[in-house]
Amino acid sequence: MDFDPRAFLTQLFHRAVEAASPERCVPPNLPPPPRGRTIVIGAGKAAAAMAQAVENHWPGALSGLVITRYGHGVPCRIIEVVEAGHPVPDAAGVAAAKRMLGLVQALTPNDLVLALISGGGSSLFALPAPGIALADKQSVTRALLKSGAPISEINCVRKHLSAVKGGRLALAASPARVVGLIVSDVPGDDPATVASGPTAPDPTMHAQALAILKKYKLAVPSSVRSWLESPGSETPKPGHLAFANVENRIVASARDALAAAARMAEAEGFRVLDLGDALEGEARVIARAHAELALLNLRESRSTVLISGGETTVTVRGGGRGGRNSEYALALALALKGAQRIWAIACDTDGIDGTETNAGAIVGPETLARAGALGIDAAAALARNDAYGFFQTLGDLVETGPTYTNVNDFRAILIQP
């Protein structure tokens, strides 16, 4: 049977996602049951699947509530699953966050709070700080998402505008033991950044949040600025006594996903060049750099797969549709200029690229020629941030639906000299 590059790249992506499955990564990291109660709380795109894995493997009694994105829920017998808005928070997330905050209060040192945290939790676990309306929080979130700011900066602002993030959930749960099981979607796998760190001390300052808003020239509601200028907006810091009984464990990450894909590619005889699991920057800029590297490898005589993870960004200037992985794929196709024997896939491991229905897209040597034959200007599509429309017309979107995990971007470039 002839080798199918597109099918192989799709298989690599599925193998990467499988490596970060909650059913695979949660059970080995469960702590022993406490003498008292076990309260399960959580937020993120993987939260419901993580809750299901806890129920399947927990030896004692438990109760709890988790919040996930609309369409990302899975059936749980005991733990309640609430679906809410992402990437912009909504009233459902606020109401669930209030309830969750109530669940962890008035606990004792004999009790355990099992916090199931994954990417997407920043918007899903949304309880604005005092004096800030949900509409104001939504306005700031939309502006940040369009600014091109890296996730660390976006989450710095989110933490200082929240009543539950930036370690405040752990503060509320004290003196109970808190164990955070974290599926990381951020470069560097910092527990303080994943879902804006509800169970982790926050090293950033409210002055930094103000500086980020200024850096990107974002106009924000007066309530937001007033709060960030007040001492009350400061988050609990490393060394705070509330974190003495808190443990955060990274149970799955982009590194796990890339390693699984690398093993599969090597088993098929490919040389694998791992470009890193923590890449950040503009999607189109990274795509151009990866295209140059792919063209250099094309001159060699070895079949090679370049893999990478992390979280790119898109500065939205046009009115088109498309997430960062689709934009990366379109920019990569343009930079490769139809080079023969190079194929690539770029997908979000949660199955949703930005706010669209696709996980990402696939490109090949014929991508630009096929587009041209249909009268589609690839450069113009990129200029208006319409990678989704471009690949939809070509039939090259990768559509998986929710994967119930989230270790962020997965990219693979296949080179067959």
C-alpha angles and dihedrals in degrees: 000000000000117000112255110207094194094051091047093052090049090052090051090054093050091049090052091051092047091056090061096046113137091225087059101041106032104058097058090053100049114122122226116274115269128237089248135036128326115219117188117203130163150153135202144072090289096042098101094047089047090051090051090051090051091051091049093054109025112113098204145037121302143162135188155120134256132187124217138167121280107277094018098091123117128191117276126181100210111004113078116234120207122188120213144165126300140214088004114044121240140192093271091060092047093051093048092047090054090052092047091051088053092052094060098047126096092025126145134226087261092062128088127216109199106199115198106199130179142152115298092041092111092072098028096051093055123161110148119223118258113295095017117111122217089244090057091050090049092051093053092045093053092049093049093048091054095044099077091238116154118252093254091061094042091052093047088063093042092053093054092049094051137090092203110029130074092054096310093118091058088048090055093047096052130149090029119092110260122202115184116201105196132195099197123220097168131092108257094021094246110174088212090063104039106097085349091293106276091178099033131082112253118231093187124094132225088241088062090054090054091047091053092054089050093046092059094038092238119173108219134183116273091242090060095049093046092051094048090051092054125086089235091072092068116111128222111275136217109286095036110141091234089073096054090094097038126104123183119196126190102219099174134013145164088270090063091049094049092046091054092049091047092053091051093049093047091049087058091053100261125138107234123213110193109207093187141277098245106058116153134176140077110335094226093049093051089046092057091050091049091049090056090050092048092051090051091052091048088070090062125081098234126096105239141185120204112203131185143164140186130095124295123193137222125213101212112222101146135059099239132110129255145101129240096270093052089047090051090051093050093047090047092052090051093049093048090053094207095310110181124244096021123113130168144186128201120183143155110243092224089065094243120094104206107309098331132103096247130081092218139289146277126229132193141174091280098049098101094040092052090049092049091051088056092048094251118146105214094193092051091049090054092047091057094042092245102139091133093058091045096054094037090060091049093046090237101122116122107226119184104146118227113340094195093232135074128202092147130234124019119188130175129176117196117206121188110178 
